[in-house]
Amino acid sequence: MAAAIPETEPIIRAAVQANPALLAHGEGGISVRARMQRLVYTPFKTAVLRNQGLSALARGPFLIVLDGLDECDDKVEVQELIDGLLAFFNEHPLIPLRVFITSRVEEHIQSQLKVPGVMLDNLVDHCSDDDIETFLQILFEDACRRNSVVRAYVKQHGEWPIQSDRRKLVKHIGRSFIFASAVFKFIMGTSTEDNDRTTPMDRLPLALKMNPGLDGLYAQTLARSMHLPHFSDIISTIALLLIPFSISAIAELLGVQIYEVVNVLVNLQAIIQVPGTDDLPVTLCHTSLRDFLTTKSRSHGFFIHPSHHVRLFLCCLEREVSFLRQTADLSSSLATIVLYTYSLAGQHLSRGAAFFKPAQFESIIRLCREAFSLNPNANELIQLSTVLCTSAKHTGSCVDLKELITLYREVDGPRPLCHSDRSKLLDILGSAGLERYSQTRAVDDLSQAISLFREQLELHPSPDRQRAVTLTHLGFAFLEKYCHTGKVMSDLEEAIAFLREAATCTEPGTEHPPAILATLSECLRTLYLRSGSLAHLQESISCRERCTPHDFPAETGARRDHLWSLAVLLQARFDVTGQTVDSGRITRLMEEVNRLPASSSPTLSSPRTDPGLRDTGALLSTIAQFKERELGGYKRFLPI
């Protein structure tokens, strides 16, 4: 963009200099939505406003192409990116900018884009059979030059495939380039099975009998290796790993021989990119294969159950401990696994936690304790703490918070931990304290959690992104304390102060500012009922108005609750001030409320009869319900 519109270059440079994290990746970085806001939307908008006569604009609107959006694994971030995009164009409908998105039909993408102002189109409708035929012709001509078997067949029998077979193949493919590419790879693939000596000429009629679409191709291709040893483990591991492993690393992780992995994969090269050497990564030809394998209604017998995440986490821990015991040399494949265990294996714990059996948790805890005893550092303590907290949450037991805090102080003693490790541990321990409090209702656990989060907050001065998360923890913790200790006003004021700052410093798209704002609004509403100060009511209304209805999903009833809460607040202000504008807004809001699907809330007949205006306890119940629905309780913020 800076090259196309030089006026944007100094704006982009200033944004990066002010916040270098815009160029950082991974944990602690800034969301794609916030990057787009700072590095694309704002510079473009500013340049347009400053230079209405930009010569570049004379050529028409600028176009941004987002190709293969479905390839992004983080579906939540993709949705937030789209939300930010739509919000920008809602605010600036006449800006000379357009965005062209290409993607497979994915529900999490398509549902976000089904709004006015977005034109959805099916690219298959713009692809002709002639395009597919030309594509296949080029592929087959190249294959005839490279493949000696095909070359010999053509020399003896003439053209291959013959025109009638090409026409059948084009019709069978149905204008899908992805399917065309996958079918071609299936036809030209070489099998090494002793009982399968088929040639490309033999496989062509098989391809014509496949079920149309990729699912049929995937099922037929996978069936060629499903009888081989370790097939399910190998395929499940490749599909679920968060980064691709080499053949040797897959073998090391699963405790099988390298040749056994190769034996399975060599028959699947139509759908999996198999490298020529054992130390290069194995990748899927297309992410739709992962979707197929993890959707039971599509893959049937090839379905990968989420419980395989449990096996992956256990395998990672076992290889790590074997290295720490010094019973295994640190080969390149084992080094890959150990690094993966420290950085990413915890996500397998999170995704498979619901499928762990008690005995498996016992094995994991034993391995983590042994790893920590062999190598007492921050990484091992983070891993142990995460496992103990996850086990407690899913077994209903209480985590031994005192033990974890003692271990944390010991690790942080001789050689102080680095900033990020200390913050991560404090976050885990504070969240564990909140989880323990939810089980014990002991105020000591709540106070311990507050103390840990206060310590973490000191590590993150503004405008650090983590500060907003910690402030939110503290806000909800003091809200719990307010409810627990007899509604002491100072606790409510502390909760409001923390949530107010969290809502101010949160980057757009990085956390959940609408949820924070709505909860803050309810807290201020409660404070208004206790103090009678119109200023508190005004701020409560302002918080609600900073949210948009689209911040809350309609299907869960959250949008209905939000609009109704705003109507209640406006009714309270109208009762005090008599502003006629509020009366009109209340009427319009209630009309929209009645059009939306209901939630589990009580019947919302009239904002004037809202029980919360008479009962503070009802308001606090509303906050708790909102927090559980919108934030998943404190669990939404747990690093695990």
C-alpha positions in Angstrom: 0.0 0.0 0.0 2.8 2.4 0.8 4.2 1.8 -2.7 0.8 2.4 -4.4 -0.1 5.4 -2.2 3.2 7.0 -0.9 1.1 9.3 1.4 0.4 6.3 3.6 4.1 5.5 4.2 4.8 8.0 7.0 1.5 7.0 8.8 2.4 3.3 8.7 5.9 4.0 9.9 4.7 6.1 12.8 2.2 3.4 13.9 5.0 0.8 13.9 7.4 3.0 15.8 4.7 3.8 18.4 3.9 0.1 18.8 6.6 -2.3 17.4 4.4 -5.3 18.5 2.4 -4.6 15.3 5.1 -6.5 13.5 5.5 -9.3 16.2 4.0 -12.7 15.7 2.8 -15.4 18.1 2.0 -15.0 21.8 1.9 -11.5 23.1 1.4 -10.0 19.6 -1.5 -8.0 18.3 -4.5 -9.5 16.6 -4.9 -9.4 12.8 -7.9 -7.2 13.2 -5.9 -4.6 15.2 -3.0 -4.8 12.7 -5.4 -4.2 9.8 -6.9 -1.2 11.7 -3.5 0.3 12.5 -1.5 -0.6 9.3 -4.2 -0.5 6.6 -7.5 1.1 7.4 -6.3 4.1 9.4 -3.4 5.0 7.0 -5.6 4.7 4.0 -8.5 6.7 5.5 -6.1 9.4 6.7 -4.4 9.7 3.3 -7.8 10.0 1.6 -9.0 12.7 4.0 -5.8 14.7 3.8 -5.5 14.4 0.0 -8.9 14.5 -1.6 -7.1 15.0 -5.0 -4.8 12.0 -4.8 -3.9 11.1 -8.4 -3.9 7.4 -7.5 -7.6 7.6 -6.6 -8.4 8.8 -10.1 -8.0 5.3 -11.4 -10.9 4.2 -9.2 -11.2 2.4 -5.8 -8.3 0.4 -4.5 -8.6 -3.4 -4.1 -7.3 -5.6 -1.3 -7.3 -9.3 -2.0 -7.4 -11.8 0.9 -6.8 -15.2 -0.8 -7.5 -18.5 0.8 -9.0 -17.1 4.1 -10.2 -20.7 4.9 -6.5 -21.7 5.2 -6.2 -19.8 8.5 -6.5 -22.2 11.4 -7.6 -19.7 14.0 -11.3 -19.4 13.2 -12.0 -17.0 16.0 -9.4 -14.6 14.7 -10.8 -14.9 11.2 -14.2 -13.9 12.5 -12.7 -11.0 14.3 -10.9 -9.9 11.2 -14.2 -9.9 9.2 -15.9 -8.1 12.1 -13.3 -5.4 11.9 -13.5 -5.2 8.2 -17.3 -4.8 8.3 -17.1 -2.2 11.1 -14.7 -0.1 9.1 -16.9 0.0 6.0 -20.0 0.6 8.1 -18.3 3.7 9.5 -16.9 4.8 6.1 -19.3 3.5 3.4 -18.0 5.9 0.7 -14.3 5.3 1.2 -12.6 4.3 -2.2 -11.5 0.9 -1.0 -12.8 -2.6 -1.8 -11.9 -6.1 -0.4 -12.0 -9.3 -2.5 -12.0 -12.4 -0.3 -11.5 -15.9 -1.7 -12.4 -18.9 0.4 -13.9 -22.3 0.5 -17.5 -22.3 1.8 -16.8 -22.4 5.6 -19.6 -21.7 8.1 -17.5 -19.5 10.3 -16.6 -17.3 7.3 -19.9 -17.4 5.3 -22.1 -16.6 8.4 -20.0 -13.5 9.1 -20.3 -12.2 5.5 -24.0 -12.6 5.1 -24.7 -9.0 5.8 -25.8 -6.0 3.6 -23.0 -4.5 1.6 -21.2 -7.8 1.0 -21.6 -9.6 -2.4 -21.2 -13.3 -2.1 -20.5 -15.3 -5.3 -19.6 -18.8 -6.2 -16.4 -18.9 -8.3 -17.4 -22.3 -9.6 -20.2 -20.4 -11.5 -17.4 -18.4 -13.3 -15.4 -21.5 -14.2 -16.3 -23.3 -17.4 -15.7 -26.9 -18.4 -13.3 -25.5 -21.0 -11.1 -24.1 -18.2 -10.9 -27.5 -16.5 -10.2 -29.2 -19.7 -7.3 -26.9 -20.5 -6.0 -27.3 -17.0 -6.0 -31.1 -17.3 -4.6 -31.0 -20.8 -1.5 -29.2 -19.6 -1.1 -31.6 -16.7 -1.4 -34.7 -18.8 0.9 -33.4 -21.5 3.5 -32.8 -18.9 3.0 -36.2 -17.4 3.4 -37.9 -20.8 6.8 -36.2 -21.0 8.0 -37.1 -17.5 6.4 -40.6 -16.8 8.2 -43.4 -18.7 5.2 -45.8 -18.3 2.8 -43.3 -19.8 5.3 -42.4 -22.5 5.6 -46.1 -23.5 1.8 -46.5 -23.5 1.3 -43.5 -25.7 4.0 -44.7 -28.1 2.2 -48.0 -28.5 -1.5 -47.0 -28.3 -1.6 -43.3 -29.2 -3.2 -40.5 -27.3 -3.9 -40.9 -23.6 -6.3 -40.1 -22.1 -8.5 -40.4 -25.2 -10.9 -37.5 -25.9 -14.0 -39.4 -24.6 -12.3 -40.1 -21.3 -11.2 -36.5 -20.9 -14.7 -35.3 -21.5 -16.0 -37.8 -18.8 -13.3 -36.7 -16.4 -14.1 -33.0 -16.9 -17.8 -33.7 -16.4 -17.1 -35.8 -13.3 -14.8 -33.1 -11.7 -17.6 -30.5 -11.9 -15.6 -27.2 -12.4 -13.5 -27.5 -9.2 -9.8 -26.9 -9.7 -9.0 -28.3 -6.3 -10.8 -31.6 -7.2 -9.2 -31.6 -10.6 -5.7 -31.3 -9.1 -6.4 -34.0 -6.5 -7.9 -36.4 -9.1 -4.9 -35.9 -11.3 -2.5 -36.7 -8.5 -4.6 -39.9 -7.7 -4.3 -41.0 -11.3 -0.6 -40.4 -11.6 0.3 -41.5 -8.1 2.6 -44.6 -7.7 1.7 -47.3 -5.2 4.3 -49.4 -3.6 2.0 -52.0 -2.2 3.0 -55.5 -3.2 -0.5 -56.4 -4.3 -1.1 -53.1 -6.1 0.8 -52.7 -9.4 -1.6 -50.4 -11.1 -0.5 -47.9 -13.7 -2.0 -44.4 -14.4 -4.0 -46.1 -17.2 -5.5 -48.5 -14.7 -6.3 -45.8 -12.2 -8.1 -43.5 -14.7 -11.3 -45.6 -14.8 -11.2 -45.8 -11.0 -11.1 -42.0 -10.8 -14.2 -41.8 -13.0 -16.1 -44.0 -10.5 -15.2 -41.9 -7.5 -18.0 -40.2 -5.6 -18.0 -36.6 -6.9 -16.3 -34.0 -4.6 -13.2 -34.2 -2.4 -14.8 -36.4 0.2 -15.0 -39.4 -2.2 -11.4 -38.8 -3.3 -10.2 -38.6 0.3 -12.0 -41.8 1.3 -10.8 -43.8 -1.7 -7.2 -42.6 -1.3 -7.1 -43.2 2.4 -8.5 -46.7 1.9 -5.3 -47.7 0.1 -3.3 -47.5 3.4 -5.9 -48.2 6.1 -4.9 -51.9 6.4 -1.3 -51.0 7.2 0.2 -50.9 10.8 -0.2 -47.6 12.6 -2.3 -46.1 9.9 -4.8 -44.4 12.2 -2.1 -43.0 14.6 0.0 -41.6 11.7 -2.9 -39.9 9.9 -4.4 -38.6 13.1 -1.0 -37.2 14.2 -0.4 -35.4 10.9 -3.9 -33.9 10.9 -3.9 -32.7 14.5 -0.3 -31.4 14.9 -0.2 -27.7 15.1 2.9 -27.5 13.0 4.0 -30.1 10.5 6.6 -32.7 11.6 9.1 -34.5 9.5 8.7 -38.3 8.8 11.5 -39.0 11.4 9.8 -36.7 14.0 6.5 -38.4 13.5 8.1 -41.8 13.9 10.0 -40.6 17.1 6.8 -39.2 18.6 4.7 -42.3 18.0 7.5 -44.7 18.9 7.3 -46.5 15.5 9.9 -47.1 12.7 10.5 -44.5 10.0 9.9 -47.1 7.3 6.4 -47.8 8.8 5.5 -44.1 8.4 6.8 -44.0 4.8 4.9 -47.2 4.1 1.6 -45.5 5.0 2.3 -42.2 3.4 3.6 -43.3 0.0 0.1 -44.5 -1.0 -1.4 -41.1 -0.1 0.6 -38.7 -2.2 -2.6 -37.6 -4.0 -3.7 -35.9 -0.8 -0.6 -35.5 1.3 2.7 -33.8 0.4 5.3 -36.5 1.2 8.9 -35.1 1.1 11.8 -36.9 -0.6 13.8 -37.1 2.6 12.9 -38.1 6.2 13.9 -34.7 7.7 11.5 -32.4 5.8 7.9 -31.7 7.0 4.9 -33.7 5.9 2.0 -31.4 4.9 -1.6 -31.8 3.7 -2.2 -30.9 0.1 -5.2 -28.9 1.3 -6.7 -28.0 4.7 -10.0 -29.5 3.6 -8.5 -32.9 4.3 -8.2 -32.0 8.0 -11.8 -30.8 8.0 -12.8 -34.1 6.4 -11.0 -36.2 8.9 -12.3 -34.3 11.9 -16.0 -34.3 10.8 -17.6 -37.6 11.6 -20.6 -37.2 9.3 -18.2 -36.9 6.3 -15.3 -39.2 7.1 -17.1 -42.1 8.9 -14.6 -44.8 9.5 -11.7 -42.4 9.0 -12.9 -39.9 11.6 -10.2 -38.7 14.0 -11.7 -38.5 17.5 -10.6 -35.5 19.7 -9.3 -38.0 22.2 -6.2 -38.4 20.0 -5.1 -35.0 21.4 -4.7 -36.9 24.7 -2.3 -39.4 23.0 -0.3 -36.6 21.4 0.1 -34.8 24.7 1.2 -38.0 26.5 3.6 -38.9 23.7 5.2 -35.4 23.9 5.6 -35.7 27.6 7.1 -39.2 27.4 9.7 -38.1 24.8 10.6 -35.0 26.8 11.1 -37.0 30.0 13.1 -39.7 28.2 15.4 -36.9 27.1 15.6 -35.3 30.6 16.5 -38.7 32.0 19.3 -38.7 29.5 18.2 -42.1 28.2 17.8 -40.7 24.7 20.2 -38.6 22.6 19.0 -35.2 21.4 18.5 -36.0 17.7 17.0 -33.4 15.5 13.6 -35.2 15.6 13.7 -35.4 19.4 14.7 -31.7 19.6 11.6 -30.9 17.5 9.4 -32.8 19.9 10.9 -31.2 23.0 10.5 -27.7 21.6 7.0 -28.5 20.5 6.2 -29.8 24.0 7.3 -26.5 25.6 5.6 -24.2 23.1 2.5 -25.9 21.7 1.7 -29.3 23.3 -0.5 -27.5 26.0 -3.1 -26.9 23.3 -3.5 -30.6 22.9 -4.1 -30.8 26.6 -6.8 -28.1 26.3 -8.5 -29.6 23.2 -8.5 -33.2 24.6 -9.1 -32.4 28.3 -12.8 -33.5 28.1 -11.7 -37.0 26.9 -9.0 -37.7 29.5 -9.6 -40.7 31.8 -8.6 -40.3 35.5 -5.7 -42.8 35.0 -4.4 -40.7 32.1 -4.4 -37.5 34.2 -2.5 -39.5 36.9 0.1 -40.5 34.3 0.4 -36.9 32.9 0.8 -35.4 36.4 3.4 -38.0 37.3 5.4 -37.2 34.1 5.1 -33.5 34.6 6.3 -33.8 38.2 9.2 -35.9 37.1 10.1 -33.4 34.3 10.0 -30.6 36.9 12.2 -32.5 39.3 14.8 -33.2 36.6 14.7 -29.7 35.2 13.2 -27.2 37.7 12.6 -24.2 35.4 9.8 -21.9 34.3 8.8 -24.0 31.3 8.4 -27.2 33.4 6.5 -25.3 36.1 4.1 -23.7 33.6 3.5 -27.2 32.2 2.9 -28.7 35.6 0.7 -25.9 36.8 -1.4 -26.1 33.6 -1.8 -29.8 34.0 -2.8 -29.7 37.7 -5.3 -26.9 37.0 -6.8 -28.8 34.0 -7.1 -32.0 36.0 -8.8 -30.2 38.9 -11.3 -28.5 36.6 -12.3 -31.7 34.8 -12.2 -34.0 37.9 -14.0 -31.6 40.2 -11.0 -31.6 42.7 -9.4 -28.6 44.1 -5.9 -27.6 42.9 -3.3 -27.3 45.7 -2.7 -23.6 45.2 -0.2 -23.3 48.1 2.0 -26.0 46.5 2.1 -24.2 43.2 2.8 -20.8 44.7 5.6 -22.3 46.8 7.1 -23.9 43.7 6.8 -20.6 41.8 8.6 -18.7 44.6 11.4 -21.3 44.6 11.9 -21.2 40.8 11.8 -17.3 40.9 14.2 -17.1 43.7 17.9 -17.9 42.8 17.6 -16.6 39.3 14.6 -14.4 38.7 12.4 -15.5 35.9 12.1 -13.6 32.6 9.3 -11.1 32.3 7.1 -13.3 30.1 7.5 -16.5 32.2 6.7 -14.7 35.4 3.6 -13.1 33.9 2.4 -16.4 32.5 2.8 -18.2 35.8 1.1 -15.5 37.7 -1.8 -15.6 35.2 -2.1 -19.4 35.6 -1.9 -19.3 39.4 -4.4 -16.4 39.7 -6.8 -18.1 37.4 -6.4 -21.3 39.4 -7.2 -19.3 42.5 -10.5 -18.0 40.9 -11.3 -21.6 39.8 -10.6 -22.8 43.4 -12.8 -20.1 44.8 -15.7 -21.1 42.6 -15.5 -24.6 44.2 -14.7 -23.7 47.8 -16.3 -20.2 48.1 -13.5 -19.5 50.6 -12.6 -15.8 50.6 -9.0 -16.6 51.3 -8.8 -18.2 47.8 -10.3 -15.1 46.2 -7.9 -12.8 48.1 -5.0 -15.0 47.0 -6.1 -14.7 43.4 -6.4 -10.9 43.7 -2.9 -10.7 45.1 -1.4 -12.7 42.3 -3.2 -10.6 39.6 -2.0 -7.4 41.3 1.5 -8.7 41.1 1.0 -9.6 37.4 -0.4 -6.2 36.7 2.8 -4.5 37.8 4.6 -6.3 35.0 2.4 -4.8 32.3 2.3 -1.0 32.2 0.0 0.6 29.7 -0.3 0.1 26.7 0.8 -3.6 27.1 -1.9 -5.9 25.6 -1.7 -8.3 28.6 -2.7 -5.4 30.9 -6.3 -5.4 29.7 -6.6 -9.2 30.4 -5.2 -8.8 33.9 -7.4 -5.8 34.6 -10.4 -7.8 33.5 -9.4 -10.7 35.9 -9.2 -8.1 38.7 -12.5 -6.5 37.8 -14.4 -9.8 38.0 -12.5 -10.9 41.1 -13.6 -7.8 43.0 -17.1 -8.2 41.6 -17.1 -11.7 43.2 -15.8 -10.2 46.4 -18.5 -7.6 46.4 -21.1 -10.3 46.2 -19.4 -12.5 48.8 -18.6 -10.1 51.5 -22.0 -8.4 51.9 -21.8 -5.9 49.1 -19.1 -3.6 50.4 -19.2 -0.4 48.3 -15.4 -0.2 48.0 -15.3 -3.6 46.4 -17.8 -2.6 43.7 -15.8 0.7 43.1 -12.6 -1.4 42.7 -14.3 -3.6 40.2 -15.6 -0.6 38.2 -12.1 1.0 38.3 -10.4 -2.1 36.9 -13.1 -2.8 34.2 -13.1 0.9 33.2 -9.4 0.8 32.6 -9.6 -2.6 30.8 -12.3 -1.2 28.5 -10.1 1.8 27.8 -6.8 0.1 27.0 -8.1 -3.0 25.2 -6.9 -3.1 21.6 -9.8 -3.5 19.1 -10.2 -7.2 18.3 -7.6 -8.4 20.8 -9.9 -9.3 23.7 -13.6 -8.8 24.3 -14.3 -5.1 24.8 -18.1 -5.5 24.2 -18.3 -8.0 27.0 -16.2 -5.9 29.3 -18.2 -2.8 28.5 -21.6 -4.5 29.1 -20.4 -5.9 32.4 -19.1 -2.5 33.4 -22.4 -1.0 32.5 -24.2 -3.4 34.8 -21.8 -2.5 37.7 -22.4 1.2 37.2 -26.1 0.6 37.1 -25.8 -1.2 40.5 -23.7 1.7 41.8 -26.4 4.2 40.5 -29.1 2.3 42.5 -27.0 2.6 45.6 -25.7 6.1 45.2 -28.5 7.8 43.2 -25.9 9.7 41.3 -27.1 10.5 37.8 -23.4 10.6 36.6 -23.2 6.8 37.3 -26.4 6.2 35.3 -25.0 8.4 32.4 -21.8 6.4 32.3 -23.7 3.1 32.4 -25.7 4.2 29.4 -22.5 5.4 27.6 -20.9 1.9 28.1 -23.9 0.3 26.5 -23.9 2.8 23.6 -20.2 2.1 22.9 -21.3 -1.4 22.0 -23.1 -2.1 18.8 -25.9 -4.7 18.5 -23.7 -6.8 16.2 -21.2 -7.3 19.0 -23.7 -9.7 20.5 -24.9 -12.9 18.7 -28.6 -12.8 18.0 -29.0 -16.5 18.1 -28.0 -16.9 21.8 -30.3 -14.1 23.0 -27.3 -11.9 23.9 -28.3 -9.2 21.5 -31.8 -9.2 22.9 -30.5 -8.9 26.4 -28.2 -6.0 25.4 -30.9 -4.0 23.7 -33.3 -4.6 26.6 -30.7 -3.5 29.2 -30.1 -0.3 27.2 -33.9 0.3 27.2 -34.0 -0.2 31.0 -31.2 2.3 31.5 -32.9 4.9 29.2 -36.2 4.3 31.1 -34.4 5.1 34.4 -33.0 8.3 32.9 -36.3 9.3 31.5 -37.9 8.8 34.9 -35.4 11.3 36.4 -35.0 13.8 33.5 -38.2 13.4 31.4 -36.2 13.7 28.2 -38.6 12.9 25.4 -35.8 11.6 23.1 -35.3 8.7 25.6 -39.0 7.8 25.3 -38.7 7.4 21.5 -35.6 5.4 21.7 -37.1 3.1 24.3 -40.0 2.4 22.0 -37.8 1.5 19.1 -35.5 -0.7 21.2 -38.4 -2.7 22.6 -39.8 -3.2 19.1 -36.4 -4.6 18.0 -36.2 -6.7 21.2 -39.5 -8.3 20.5 -38.3 -9.3 17.0 -35.2 -11.1 18.3 -35.1 -14.7 19.6 -35.5 -15.1 23.3 -32.7 -16.1 25.7 -32.9 -17.8 29.1 -33.7 -14.4 30.7 -37.1 -13.6 32.2 -39.8 -12.3 29.9 -38.9 -8.8 28.9 -42.3 -7.1 28.7 -41.4 -3.5 29.6 -38.2 -1.8 30.8 -40.3 0.1 33.4 -41.0 -3.2 35.2 -37.4 -4.4 35.3 -36.9 -6.0 38.7 -33.2 -4.9 38.6 -34.3 -1.3 39.2 -35.7 -2.4 42.6 -33.4 -5.3 43.5 -29.6 -5.1 43.5 -29.3 -8.9 43.9 -31.1 -9.4 40.7 -28.7 -7.1 38.9 -25.7 -9.1 40.3 -27.4 -12.3 39.1 -27.7 -10.7 35.6 -23.9 -9.8 35.7 -23.1 -13.4 36.7 -25.2 -14.8 33.9 -23.8 -12.4 31.4 -20.2 -13.2 32.5 -20.8 -17.0 32.1 -22.5 -16.6 28.7 -20.2 -14.1 27.1 -16.9 -14.9 28.7 -17.4 -18.5 29.7 -16.7 -17.4 33.3 -13.1 -17.0 34.2 -12.3 -20.0 32.0 -12.4 -17.8 28.9 -9.2 -16.1 30.1 -7.4 -19.3 31.2 -4.2 -19.8 29.2 -4.9 -23.5 29.0 
